[in-house]
Amino acid sequence: MDVTTFHLDDGTAVPRLGFGTFQLAGDDAYRSVMTALETGYRHLDTAQGYANEAEVGRALADSRLDRDEVFVTTKIRPSNAAAADVIRSTQMSLRELGTDHVDLLLLHWPAEEVAPLGETLTAMSQLQHDGLTRHLGVSNFPSRMLVRACELAPIVTDQVEHHPYLGVAAIEEVLAARGGFLTAYSPLARGKVADDDTLRAIAADHQVSPAQVTLRWMLQRPGVVTIPKSGTPERIRSNFDVHSFALSDVEMARIDALECGGRLIDPDFAPDWD
Ligand SMILES: NC(=O)c1ccc[n+]([C@@H]2O[C@H](COP(=O)([O-])OP(=O)(O)OC[C@H]3O[C@@H](n4cnc5c(N)ncnc54)[C@H](OP(=O)(O)O)[C@@H]3O)[C@@H](O)[C@H]2O)c1
């Protein structure tokens, strides 16, 4: 299994360990993305709702990396789900990011109270057709909604909360059957993994951190891409350093057993989860 890259059927290489930018603002966002790119991350995750697309774009430009070397994802705000707003807001995102296309464009949350899913995905498909995004996906879609989305557009991922305390097997199955990948957000359970006894014990055996163990656990499972966030340079670097060790089947199973339905992100507008 390739623990560094997920290959889509069209040959697109998706770096499996990306960098999340939620709650990074202003100079913090710029500096953190710069540090991430210097460290070797080649996949950035932002969103219209994070109000940091301009800083992500500035870091991308200042890194002097070729645009094609970095896989960039942004997400459409649910309030922009009507067709005209999908187009207008994505054009604005591209201006902020300083690029003529993103690699992946997601609908951030289901938004059927704003527009029917078919309308949103048809507008997103038009953007893909016009070259403003290479690929399409959704976020925070439970499996039955994901199936519906896949019938309406060529969806390659569903970005959802996933970490050792929250499994998402039903979503993984839908994506695997279609050659897509799961994007795991909040993979470190927002830092909670650092205090977990099981993860700490496994980490001590490998002389790494519980966060490194958690990220390695993700990468040793097929079809999972993940986007940890940190605003701390040392953690940005160590979270990327997950290739000097490997987890045994027994260690993988011990981490699997931490699953307890421990969802952290459940706003009042969330859909009915699986
Ligand atoms: N689609 C969605 O609706 C959605 C929702 C949530 C998140 N996301 C995406 O997923 C990304 C990651 O999720 P997240 O930011 O919610 O959570 P996360 O990556 O699980 O955790 C981030 C938190 O963990 C801390 N941390 C990072 N590395 C650590 C380490 N090595 N040891 C201990 N603590 C560490 C960070 O602190 P410091 O920053 O202080 O280091 C921060 O408080 C987001 O940034 C965003 O891009 C998407």
The ligand as a Tripos MOL2 file, in Angstrom:
@<TRIPOS>MOLECULE
LIG
   48    52     1     0     0
SMALL
NO_CHARGES

@<TRIPOS>ATOM
      1 N1        -15.0590   20.0330    6.7250 N.am      1 LIG1
      2 C1        -15.2650   20.4360    7.9600 C.2       1 LIG1
      3 O1        -16.3950   20.7350    8.3680 O.2       1 LIG1
      4 C2        -14.1030   20.5210    8.8980 C.ar      1 LIG1
      5 C3        -14.3210   20.6060   10.2740 C.ar      1 LIG1
      6 C4        -13.2110   20.6570   11.1050 C.ar      1 LIG1
      7 C5        -11.9290   20.6300   10.5620 C.ar      1 LIG1
      8 N2        -11.7490   20.5790    9.2120 N.ar      1 LIG1
      9 C6        -10.4010   20.5830    8.6010 C.3       1 LIG1
     10 O2         -9.5980   19.6250    9.2500 O.3       1 LIG1
     11 C7         -8.4580   20.2560    9.8120 C.3       1 LIG1
     12 C8         -8.0080   19.5440   11.0530 C.3       1 LIG1
     13 O3         -9.0390   19.4680   12.0060 O.3       1 LIG1
     14 P1         -9.0420   20.3210   13.3790 P.3       1 LIG1
     15 O4         -8.2380   21.5460   13.1910 O.co2     1 LIG1
     16 O5        -10.4740   20.4500   13.7590 O.co2     1 LIG1
     17 O6         -8.4230   19.3260   14.4270 O.3       1 LIG1
     18 P2         -7.0710   18.4480   14.5930 P.3       1 LIG1
     19 O7         -6.1880   18.5820   13.4320 O.co2     1 LIG1
     20 O8         -7.5310   17.1050   15.0400 O.co2     1 LIG1
     21 O9         -6.4290   19.1080   15.8810 O.3       1 LIG1
     22 C9         -5.9240   20.4110   15.9080 C.3       1 LIG1
     23 C10        -5.5950   20.7140   17.3620 C.3       1 LIG1
     24 O10        -4.6290   19.7650   17.8320 O.3       1 LIG1
     25 C11        -3.4790   20.4400   18.2750 C.3       1 LIG1
     26 N3         -2.3140   19.6760   17.8360 N.ar      1 LIG1
     27 C12        -1.7720   19.6350   16.6030 C.ar      1 LIG1
     28 N4         -0.7050   18.8150   16.5770 N.ar      1 LIG1
     29 C13        -0.5820   18.3160   17.8260 C.ar      1 LIG1
     30 C14         0.3400   17.4290   18.4260 C.ar      1 LIG1
     31 N5          1.3420   16.9120   17.7340 N.pl3     1 LIG1
     32 N6          0.1910   17.1370   19.7470 N.ar      1 LIG1
     33 C15        -0.8300   17.6920   20.4530 C.ar      1 LIG1
     34 N7         -1.7380   18.5480   19.9450 N.ar      1 LIG1
     35 C16        -1.5990   18.8570   18.6350 C.ar      1 LIG1
     36 C17        -3.5260   21.8140   17.6500 C.3       1 LIG1
     37 O11        -2.9170   22.7480   18.4900 O.3       1 LIG1
     38 P3         -1.8470   23.8440   17.9460 P.3       1 LIG1
     39 O12        -2.4210   24.4600   16.7360 O.co2     1 LIG1
     40 O13        -1.7790   24.7940   19.1240 O.co2     1 LIG1
     41 O14        -0.5640   23.1260   17.7070 O.co2     1 LIG1
     42 C18        -5.0200   22.0740   17.5590 C.3       1 LIG1
     43 O15        -5.5120   22.5470   18.7980 O.3       1 LIG1
     44 C19        -8.9280   21.6910   10.0140 C.3       1 LIG1
     45 O16        -7.8610   22.5880   10.2340 O.3       1 LIG1
     46 C20        -9.6900   21.9240    8.7500 C.3       1 LIG1
     47 O17        -8.8150   22.1800    7.6700 O.3       1 LIG1
     48 C21       -12.8220   20.5070    8.3820 C.ar      1 LIG1
@<TRIPOS>BOND
     1     1     2 1
     2     2     3 2
     3     2     4 1
     4     4     5 ar
     5     4    48 ar
     6     5     6 ar
     7     6     7 ar
     8     7     8 ar
     9     8     9 1
    10     8    48 ar
    11     9    10 1
    12     9    46 1
    13    10    11 1
    14    11    12 1
    15    11    44 1
    16    12    13 1
    17    13    14 1
    18    14    15 2
    19    14    16 1
    20    14    17 1
    21    17    18 1
    22    18    19 2
    23    18    20 1
    24    18    21 1
    25    21    22 1
    26    22    23 1
    27    23    24 1
    28    23    42 1
    29    24    25 1
    30    25    26 1
    31    25    36 1
    32    26    27 ar
    33    26    35 ar
    34    27    28 ar
    35    28    29 ar
    36    29    30 ar
    37    29    35 ar
    38    30    31 1
    39    30    32 ar
    40    32    33 ar
    41    33    34 ar
    42    34    35 ar
    43    36    37 1
    44    36    42 1
    45    37    38 1
    46    38    39 2
    47    38    40 1
    48    38    41 1
    49    42    43 1
    50    44    45 1
    51    44    46 1
    52    46    47 1
@<TRIPOS>SUBSTRUCTURE
     1 LIG1         1 GROUP 0 **** ****
